Amino acid sequence: MNKVIKYVIIDILRNKIVVAYTIFLFIISFSVFSLEDNTAKGLLSLLNLILFIVPLVSIIFSTIYIYNSSEFIELLLSQPLKRKQIWLSLFSGLSVSMAFAYLIGTGIPLLIFEPSELGIIMVIIGCLLSIIFVAIAMLAAVSTRDKAKGIGVAILLWLYFALIFDGLVLFLLFQFEDYPLEKVMMLISAFNPIDLSRILILMQLDVSALMGYTGAVFKDFFGTGIGFIVALLTLLLWVYIPLLLSLRKFKRKDL
């Protein structure tokens, strides 16, 4: 199993797309901090990069990699290896590679310009988002044999989490604007890892005052140690549940 993980990591880190992705993150991250006099503004600009580009690249690259590795997976299945070991090895290799690319590309500039608790939190959340969307990508890839359909599903999932979900939440807020939905919003945010990550970082940036009463409610919960731990555990569930579902499908799939 360790040999498979090592092979996958080396194979991915040598991939030109991953190298270009790492360099792109590094250049953008340094540029954001260099152009902004205020570090807080640089962090807000970098937040959009973390919340949109990182999940997008992670989910699309991972989906394509699983489809392109179909012959390699069939070869592994012919060996005395359990399907669970093979699937978890692929997940581990992809997760480590994408998280490592993020650490080099964005983590280093973050820790140089913002060597604080906030910088460390942004590094951790970026790594978690990378791993979460690797897990979602593997679920999308194992759900259909058609490569084009699988990639399409992956893109639609990213669109849902990045854009459509927020639109549905705003529609809900407008429809029930006469009711106090602030606490309900905390529960709803758990159903979107991107939104949950955004809230966690914004709470650390002390911009909750700009969000009105809703921001104050979020601050009272997510701004505490218990709330932060609950949010991190929720993000870990976003890794575990898609991975578990994809593993079950892979075990039953006729290759």
RODO-2510 file (C-alpha; in nm, 4 decimals, decimal comma):
residues 255
     n   res          X          Y          Z
     1     m     0,0000     0,0000     0,0000
     2     n     0,2825     0,2407     0,0867
     3     k     0,4494     0,1684    -0,2478
     4     v     0,1280     0,2568    -0,4316
     5     i     0,0931     0,5833    -0,2362
     6     k     0,4569     0,6711    -0,3059
     7     y     0,4151     0,5986    -0,6772
     8     v     0,0970     0,8104    -0,7015
     9     i     0,2576     1,1043    -0,5165
    10     i     0,5710     1,0993    -0,7344
    11     d     0,3614     1,0640    -1,0506
    12     i     0,1376     1,3594    -0,9584
    13     l     0,4137     1,5902    -0,8369
    14     r     0,5942     1,5383    -1,1692
    15     n     0,2779     1,6294    -1,3592
    16     k     0,3149     1,9579    -1,5488
    17     i    -0,0348     2,0719    -1,4511
    18     v     0,0396     2,0335    -1,0794
    19     v     0,3743     2,2097    -1,1202
    20     a     0,2038     2,4960    -1,3081
    21     y    -0,0713     2,5081    -1,0420
    22     t     0,1890     2,5368    -0,7645
    23     i     0,3816     2,8108    -0,9456
    24     f     0,0567     2,9977    -1,0197
    25     l    -0,0455     2,9900    -0,6519
    26     f     0,3023     3,1028    -0,5457
    27     i     0,3131     3,3981    -0,7860
    28     i    -0,0421     3,5139    -0,7087
    29     s     0,0070     3,4815    -0,3323
    30     f     0,3297     3,6826    -0,3345
    31     s     0,1779     3,9408    -0,5690
    32     v    -0,1287     3,9895    -0,3482
    33     f     0,0812     4,0648    -0,0396
    34     s     0,3329     4,2764    -0,2316
    35     l     0,0693     4,4997    -0,3923
    36     e    -0,1314     4,5564    -0,0734
    37     d     0,0058     4,7861     0,1973
    38     n    -0,2402     4,6407     0,4470
    39     t    -0,1906     4,2695     0,5252
    40     a    -0,5611     4,2303     0,6074
    41     k    -0,6547     4,3396     0,2531
    42     g    -0,4054     4,0916     0,1127
    43     l    -0,5596     3,8139     0,3206
    44     l    -0,9085     3,8994     0,1952
    45     s    -0,7861     3,8923    -0,1640
    46     l    -0,6117     3,5615    -0,1017
    47     l    -0,9304     3,4246     0,0552
    48     n    -1,1064     3,4282    -0,2828
    49     l    -0,8174     3,2329    -0,4331
    50     i    -0,8383     2,9706    -0,1591
    51     l    -1,2166     2,9365    -0,1790
    52     f    -1,2523     2,9149    -0,5579
    53     i    -0,9307     2,8182    -0,7384
    54     v    -0,8076     2,5537    -0,4914
    55     p    -1,1336     2,3490    -0,4901
    56     l    -1,1718     2,3873    -0,8690
    57     v    -0,8244     2,2561    -0,9525
    58     s    -0,8433     1,9824    -0,6884
    59     i    -1,1743     1,8409    -0,8102
    60     i    -1,1049     1,8601    -1,1853
    61     f    -0,7471     1,7302    -1,1698
    62     s    -0,8399     1,4444    -0,9340
    63     t    -1,1339     1,3383    -1,1513
    64     i    -0,9220     1,3330    -1,4668
    65     y    -0,6403     1,1493    -1,2861
    66     i    -0,8736     0,8700    -1,1694
    67     y    -1,0070     0,8186    -1,5232
    68     n    -0,6583     0,8247    -1,6759
    69     s    -0,5396     0,5720    -1,4163
    70     s    -0,8029     0,3113    -1,5083
    71     e    -0,5448     0,0734    -1,6602
    72     f    -0,3161     0,1186    -1,3582
    73     i    -0,6098     0,0435    -1,1256
    74     e    -0,6930    -0,2729    -1,3251
    75     l    -0,3297    -0,3809    -1,2955
    76     l    -0,3403    -0,3309    -0,9192
    77     l    -0,6625    -0,5320    -0,8984
    78     s    -0,4838    -0,8257    -1,0598
    79     q    -0,2388    -0,8219    -0,7673
    80     p    -0,3102    -0,9672    -0,4207
    81     l    -0,4401    -0,6309    -0,2970
    82     k    -0,7775    -0,5498    -0,1495
    83     r    -0,9923    -0,2943    -0,3281
    84     k    -1,0058    -0,0891    -0,0095
    85     q    -0,6247    -0,0659    -0,0004
    86     i    -0,6072     0,0389    -0,3668
    87     w    -0,8743     0,3087    -0,3348
    88     l    -0,7363     0,4501    -0,0103
    89     s    -0,3864     0,4527    -0,1620
    90     l    -0,5108     0,6563    -0,4591
    91     f    -0,6931     0,8934    -0,2248
    92     s    -0,3881     0,9325    -0,0001
    93     g    -0,1581     0,9986    -0,2960
    94     l    -0,3911     1,2566    -0,4496
    95     s    -0,4621     1,4271    -0,1149
    96     v    -0,0966     1,4535    -0,0142
    97     s     0,0012     1,5839    -0,3590
    98     m    -0,2707     1,8498    -0,3840
    99     a    -0,2205     1,9608    -0,0234
   100     f     0,1567     1,9772    -0,0787
   101     a     0,1088     2,1891    -0,3917
   102     y    -0,1090     2,4271    -0,1890
   103     l     0,1428     2,4367     0,0972
   104     i     0,4258     2,5330    -0,1380
   105     g     0,2229     2,7708    -0,3528
   106     t     0,0193     2,9548    -0,0889
   107     g     0,1346     2,8260     0,2491
   108     i     0,4894     2,9622     0,2237
   109     p     0,3844     3,3207     0,1280
   110     l     0,1150     3,3127     0,3976
   111     l     0,3586     3,2121     0,6694
   112     i     0,6129     3,4691     0,5500
   113     f     0,3750     3,7670     0,5397
   114     e     0,1304     3,6543     0,8111
   115     p     0,3216     3,4328     1,0593
   116     s     0,0320     3,4327     1,3023
   117     e    -0,2549     3,2125     1,4145
   118     l    -0,4660     3,3463     1,1270
   119     g    -0,1994     3,2518     0,8702
   120     i    -0,1779     2,8997     1,0113
   121     i    -0,5587     2,8656     1,0058
   122     m    -0,5710     2,9708     0,6391
   123     v    -0,3028     2,7155     0,5560
   124     i    -0,4945     2,4394     0,7390
   125     i    -0,8282     2,5297     0,5783
   126     g    -0,6716     2,5431     0,2297
   127     c    -0,5254     2,1948     0,2804
   128     l    -0,8604     2,0654     0,4074
   129     l    -1,0435     2,2094     0,1058
   130     s    -0,7911     2,0402    -0,1248
   131     i    -0,8501     1,7037     0,0445
   132     i    -1,2298     1,7502     0,0587
   133     f    -1,2562     1,8120    -0,3150
   134     v    -1,0246     1,5198    -0,3886
   135     a    -1,2729     1,3000    -0,1996
   136     i    -1,5690     1,4527    -0,3875
   137     a    -1,3837     1,4048    -0,7186
   138     m    -1,3259     1,0367    -0,6454
   139     l    -1,6973     0,9944    -0,5716
   140     a    -1,7845     1,1627    -0,9020
   141     a    -1,5322     0,9516    -1,0962
   142     v    -1,6426     0,6175    -0,9530
   143     s    -2,0118     0,6958    -1,0101
   144     t    -1,9908     0,6768    -1,3911
   145     r    -1,7727     0,5070    -1,6513
   146     d    -1,8067     0,7933    -1,8999
   147     k    -1,5064     1,0263    -1,8584
   148     a    -1,6798     1,3299    -2,0103
   149     k    -1,9852     1,2766    -1,7897
   150     g    -1,7685     1,2314    -1,4807
   151     i    -1,5753     1,5526    -1,5454
   152     g    -1,9048     1,7320    -1,6111
   153     v    -2,0449     1,6096    -1,2794
   154     a    -1,7272     1,7275    -1,1018
   155     i    -1,7570     2,0762    -1,2550
   156     l    -2,1272     2,0953    -1,1654
   157     l    -2,0476     1,9970    -0,8068
   158     w    -1,7889     2,2742    -0,7870
   159     l    -2,0363     2,5229    -0,9342
   160     y    -2,2949     2,4162    -0,6777
   161     f    -2,0657     2,4586    -0,3782
   162     a    -1,8968     2,7769    -0,5060
   163     l    -2,1902     2,9682    -0,6570
   164     i    -2,5317     2,7984    -0,6713
   165     f    -2,5500     2,7160    -0,2998
   166     d    -2,5085     3,0834    -0,2054
   167     g    -2,7821     3,1784    -0,4500
   168     l    -3,0200     2,9249    -0,2933
   169     v    -2,9380     3,0532     0,0547
   170     l    -3,0045     3,4141    -0,0504
   171     f    -3,3360     3,3063    -0,2052
   172     l    -3,4265     3,1361     0,1221
   173     l    -3,3359     3,4466     0,3216
   174     f    -3,5489     3,6708     0,0984
   175     q    -3,8462     3,4350     0,1179
   176     f    -3,8320     3,4174     0,4983
   177     e    -3,6919     3,7615     0,5738
   178     d    -3,9524     3,8178     0,8476
   179     y    -3,8228     3,5226     1,0495
   180     p    -3,5024     3,5004     1,2569
   181     l    -3,2891     3,2633     1,0504
   182     e    -2,9465     3,3524     1,1897
   183     k    -2,9076     3,0324     1,3917
   184     v    -3,0521     2,8267     1,1087
   185     m    -2,7873     2,9772     0,8817
   186     m    -2,5152     2,8278     1,1000
   187     l    -2,6642     2,4832     1,0425
   188     i    -2,7090     2,5442     0,6694
   189     s    -2,3449     2,6538     0,6352
   190     a    -2,2371     2,3047     0,7481
   191     f    -2,3752     2,1671     0,4187
   192     n    -2,1163     2,3581     0,2152
   193     p    -1,7428     2,3216     0,2948
   194     i    -1,6567     2,6388     0,1003
   195     d    -1,9071     2,8511     0,2934
   196     l    -1,7981     2,7002     0,6236
   197     s    -1,4337     2,7730     0,5426
   198     r    -1,5200     3,1308     0,4459
   199     i    -1,7016     3,1901     0,7740
   200     l    -1,4144     3,0473     0,9787
   201     i    -1,1601     3,2766     0,8144
   202     l    -1,3830     3,5858     0,8237
   203     m    -1,4414     3,5330     1,1950
   204     q    -1,0644     3,5328     1,2489
   205     l    -1,0306     3,8502     1,0403
   206     d    -1,2679     4,0373     1,2728
   207     v    -1,4894     4,1562     0,9892
   208     s    -1,8023     4,0019     1,1404
   209     a    -1,9183     4,3523     1,2346
   210     l    -1,9711     4,4201     0,8632
   211     m    -2,2147     4,1266     0,8507
   212     g    -2,4603     4,2824     1,0963
   213     y    -2,6552     4,0737     1,3461
   214     t    -2,5866     3,7533     1,1519
   215     g    -2,2155     3,8186     1,1826
   216     a    -2,2534     3,8709     1,5561
   217     v    -2,4323     3,5353     1,5898
   218     f    -2,1607     3,3618     1,3865
   219     k    -1,8933     3,5339     1,5958
   220     d    -2,0532     3,4125     1,9181
   221     f    -2,0311     3,0521     1,7973
   222     f    -1,7489     3,0176     1,5430
   223     g    -1,5358     3,2730     1,7257
   224     t    -1,5125     3,0449     2,0282
   225     g    -1,2776     2,7508     2,0696
   226     i    -1,5643     2,4993     2,0767
   227     g    -1,7248     2,6486     1,7664
   228     f    -1,3946     2,6386     1,5797
   229     i    -1,3385     2,2728     1,6727
   230     v    -1,6951     2,1822     1,5685
   231     a    -1,6384     2,3545     1,2319
   232     l    -1,3101     2,1680     1,1763
   233     l    -1,4769     1,8366     1,2646
   234     t    -1,7531     1,9194     1,0149
   235     l    -1,4902     1,9782     0,7457
   236     l    -1,3328     1,6418     0,8334
   237     l    -1,6762     1,4827     0,7869
   238     w    -1,6751     1,6323     0,4363
   239     v    -1,3628     1,4254     0,3763
   240     y    -1,4889     1,1073     0,5395
   241     i    -1,8422     1,0828     0,3962
   242     p    -1,7613     1,1265     0,0207
   243     l    -1,4595     0,8958     0,0616
   244     l    -1,6718     0,6307     0,2337
   245     l    -1,9407     0,6511    -0,0359
   246     s    -1,6834     0,6295    -0,3163
   247     l    -1,5138     0,3324    -0,1455
   248     r    -1,8439     0,1444    -0,1258
   249     k    -1,9126     0,2104    -0,4932
   250     f    -1,5595     0,1043    -0,5897
   251     k    -1,5909    -0,2239    -0,3982
   252     r    -1,9092    -0,3105    -0,5882
   253     k    -1,8035    -0,1767    -0,9254
   254     d    -1,7452    -0,4245    -1,2061
   255     l    -1,4243    -0,3147    -1,3806
***
